[in-house]
């Protein structure tokens, strides 16, 4: 039984957004001497202007055990994004983050392979 549907939705949405950030943006930058992305200004992360609309549908399952909510949405989010990119482009990306440059490189590699 869902005790607080609004909090559940917020947890699920937060998990999706965090996973979307990992999948599309986040990568620690390195140079020869070490890490160079040391603050939020230089670290790529999902910003408010890029947040997608998310619809959360709560399904009551009173016979099932109680579980956490935020983590449940993190796992499938990256796969869903990867599958959406594949459906839109025919390209399978296998390394995070799925940046525009990564998509371009995959397209060029696909063209040269054909």
PLY file of the C-alpha trace (Angstrom):
ply
format ascii 1.0
element vertex 114
property float x
property float y
property float z
element edge 113
property int vertex1
property int vertex2
end_header
0.00 0.00 0.00
1.33 3.42 -0.93
1.32 5.57 2.18
2.15 8.91 0.53
1.57 8.97 -3.27
3.02 12.49 -3.70
6.27 11.54 -1.95
6.43 8.33 -3.96
6.06 10.28 -7.20
8.75 12.75 -6.10
11.15 9.91 -5.27
10.51 8.18 -8.59
10.92 11.40 -10.57
14.11 12.27 -8.70
15.55 8.84 -9.51
14.71 9.23 -13.20
16.29 12.70 -13.31
19.45 11.54 -11.55
19.79 8.59 -13.92
19.12 10.84 -16.93
21.91 13.11 -15.75
24.33 10.18 -15.44
23.26 8.85 -18.82
23.32 12.05 -20.86
25.80 14.38 -19.18
27.94 13.27 -16.28
31.59 12.40 -16.77
34.59 13.26 -14.65
37.16 15.07 -16.80
40.80 14.04 -16.49
44.07 15.47 -17.72
47.58 14.16 -17.22
47.84 15.63 -13.71
44.46 14.41 -12.47
40.82 15.43 -12.22
39.95 18.80 -13.78
36.18 18.88 -13.17
36.37 19.97 -9.55
33.25 22.12 -9.18
29.65 22.32 -10.39
30.53 24.96 -12.98
32.89 22.63 -14.82
31.07 19.34 -14.15
28.44 18.39 -16.75
25.08 17.71 -15.10
21.40 17.86 -16.03
20.25 21.44 -15.44
16.72 22.66 -14.73
16.33 23.99 -18.27
16.86 20.48 -19.68
14.57 18.52 -17.36
12.02 16.49 -19.32
8.39 16.12 -18.35
7.88 12.96 -16.32
4.58 11.24 -15.66
4.50 8.94 -12.65
1.73 6.37 -12.41
1.31 4.75 -8.99
0.02 1.18 -9.02
-1.25 -0.19 -5.72
0.02 -3.69 -4.94
-1.14 -4.35 -1.38
0.07 -7.96 -1.30
3.69 -7.11 -2.15
6.41 -6.25 0.39
7.35 -2.63 1.13
10.22 -1.32 -0.97
12.21 1.87 -1.48
11.13 4.14 -4.28
13.95 6.32 -5.63
16.33 3.53 -6.53
13.70 1.62 -8.48
13.59 4.27 -11.20
17.36 4.67 -11.55
18.04 1.29 -13.13
15.65 1.32 -16.08
16.14 5.00 -16.98
19.49 4.56 -18.76
18.18 1.59 -20.72
15.06 3.50 -21.72
17.17 6.42 -22.97
19.50 4.06 -24.85
16.54 2.34 -26.49
14.95 5.68 -27.43
18.20 6.79 -29.08
18.41 3.48 -30.92
14.85 3.77 -32.14
15.42 7.35 -33.31
18.83 6.82 -34.94
19.46 3.10 -35.38
22.65 3.53 -33.34
23.42 1.53 -30.21
25.49 3.54 -27.72
27.25 1.45 -25.08
29.33 3.96 -23.09
28.05 6.76 -20.89
27.44 9.59 -21.21
25.36 9.65 -24.38
26.50 13.11 -25.49
25.93 14.64 -28.93
29.64 13.99 -29.66
29.25 10.33 -28.71
26.25 10.06 -31.03
28.23 11.72 -33.86
31.16 9.33 -33.35
28.81 6.34 -33.40
27.19 7.61 -36.62
30.58 8.08 -38.29
31.73 4.62 -37.16
28.51 3.11 -38.49
28.93 4.85 -41.85
32.53 3.72 -42.24
31.57 0.14 -41.30
28.94 0.03 -44.06
0 1
1 2
2 3
3 4
4 5
5 6
6 7
7 8
8 9
9 10
10 11
11 12
12 13
13 14
14 15
15 16
16 17
17 18
18 19
19 20
20 21
21 22
22 23
23 24
24 25
25 26
26 27
27 28
28 29
29 30
30 31
31 32
32 33
33 34
34 35
35 36
36 37
37 38
38 39
39 40
40 41
41 42
42 43
43 44
44 45
45 46
46 47
47 48
48 49
49 50
50 51
51 52
52 53
53 54
54 55
55 56
56 57
57 58
58 59
59 60
60 61
61 62
62 63
63 64
64 65
65 66
66 67
67 68
68 69
69 70
70 71
71 72
72 73
73 74
74 75
75 76
76 77
77 78
78 79
79 80
80 81
81 82
82 83
83 84
84 85
85 86
86 87
87 88
88 89
89 90
90 91
91 92
92 93
93 94
94 95
95 96
96 97
97 98
98 99
99 100
100 101
101 102
102 103
103 104
104 105
105 106
106 107
107 108
108 109
109 110
110 111
111 112
112 113
